[in-house]
């Protein structure tokens, strides 16, 4: 299998080819595109290289079996969900706890950007964002501003603020989520 | 007003290729390139989880080896499945051919008998 040869074919087209002739070759090409990401996801949850490799193989097998049974619309979100659920199951087996499982619907549709949802013009959106950013706590405001407006990397932000990389990431992620909530509230109020 | 504010909630997410990801993990990218990758990570949970996990691999050089090994195994498994499928198909096909030959033979025999019967009748 030479994945480079098929680089121009989209995930959806590869899946359509597979559904048309049921040739596993298409699944091979598709799954190979995600091997590294799947390995990373499994490493994040299982924190063990051998377990992670093992899990990627099992995710592949599961994906091959499931794709023969039903059609998948958003492959990338779906395979992420399969891998994450597999790891959560493994963790449950290890710890004897039942983790919250994801389902396809929660991940299938990519989150719609707020600007598209509300059909607001750019100026109104900018006004709302400027107000919203002031409502973030200091840490989030500082990290969001440095990351999105000053275009600094995580490392640079960590050096400038004295926060750890993990804190920087978390302030950016939480800040972004809070911004969305505040912007939605401001838009509704107007 | 800074127009980059709009980028915060834009959710535009381009795919990062494996090489770029490896360069990011190995610290080979400039600060500007790092920021570009991180912008994608902030918009994409799958990619973000993957990077956090790959950062836990002790020797980053192993990542490519693991990926190659996993891809080789995947290829082998898919080939084995294909051969099994073909083997299952062959006996089925043999029965189909045998049935066609039998039906044809019966049709020819019936036709010959009818012809013979008519010939005898004419005599």
Interface residues (C-beta under 8 A of the other chain):
Chain A: X1 X23 X24 X25 X27 X28 X31 X32 X35 X36 X37 X38 X39 X40 X41 X42 X43 X44 X45 X47 X49 X52 X53 X56 X57 X60 X61 X64 X76 X77 X80 X84 X110 X111 X112 X113 X114 X115 X122 X125 X126 X127 X129 X130 X133 X144 X147 X148 X149 X151 X152 X153 X154 X155 X156 X172 X173 X176 X179 X180 X183
Chain B: X1 X2 X3 X4 X5 X6 X7 X8 X9 X10 X11 X12 X13 X18 X21 X31 X32 X34 X35 X38 X42 X45 X46 X47 X49 X50 X51 X52 X53 X54 X56 X57 X58 X62 X63 X66 X67 X69 X70 X71 X73 X74 X75 X77 X78 X81 X82
